[in-house]
Amino acid sequence: MAHQFECDEPDCDFLVRSSSNEEVIQFARAHLRDVHGGRVESSDIDGGIERSDAA
């Protein structure tokens, strides 16, 4: 099962997709911190992760 996270900030095209939920959270947290200057809890990111059958 694939997991993906797409940044919902205006004018941001960041998208991460992986078979590992933990990897998606790791990359999303780094993106939000480095690009948008924000800190976010893993549980908040987990709510924005989409799951699909395609990898």
Secondary structure, 3 states (H helix, E strand, C coil): CEEEEECCCCCCCCEEEECCHHHHHHHHHHHHHHHHCCCCCHHHHHCCCEEECCC
